[in-house]
Amino acid sequence: SRKGNVYLTFIVEDLKTTVARIRSSGAPVRTEGEIVEVREGVSLSILDDPEGNHLEFVEYRNLVDYRKDLD
């Protein structure tokens, strides 16, 4: 019910393949260079859905470092 930008984040195992599949549908990429490493072992890409919402896709080299409860 609020206006403004909202990021919906998806954690994926293979960011490069995920971005390629989404781009093949014509989705605009917001991330300069398509994929950026935001910190060691964490890469992301932001694309838009057909309605212009920002979708963030993140890949963790070691997901357990991020989510200790998955161990």
N, C-alpha and C positions, 0 to 999 in steps of 0.2 A: 504494500500500500504506500510505499515511499518512493519518491523519485530520486534518481542518482545512479551512480555506478555500483554494481554488485558483481563480485567475482565468485564464480562457482568453480571449485577446484576439484580436479580428478587426479588421483595418483595412478600412474601407469607404469608398466614394466619396461616398455620399449618406446621412449618418447619420439625418437626419430621416425619410426614406422607410423606411430599414431599421428604425428603432425603431417606426414606425407599423405596419409589416407584422408584426413580432414581437408587438407589443401586441395586434393584432387576434386573435391566437391565444390570448389570455388570460394571457400571460406577465407576472409581476409585475415592476415597475420598481423598482430600488433607488436610482436617482439622483434626488435631489430636483429636481423640475422637468423630469424626463425626460432632458434633455440639459444638460450643463454645459460651459462653456469653461474648461479647466484651466490653459491659458496661451494667449497670443495665437496664434491659428491652429490650436489643437488642442482639439477637442470630444470628449466621451465620454458614454456612457450604459452603465449596468450593469443587466442584466436577469437573471432566473433561468430556467433550463431546467426541464423538468417534474420533474427529480429534485432541484431546489433548488440546483444548481451556479450560481455566478455567471459570467455571460458579459459581457465588456467589449467594447464596440464603439467604435472610435476613428476619427475623421475628421481628417486633416491637410489644412489649406488648401493646403499645398505639400509633398507627400510627399517630394520630393527633398531638402528641408531636413532631414528626418528620416533618410532613407535615401540618402546620397550615392552609393551604389553603383548606384542606379537611373538616374543621369544618363547 
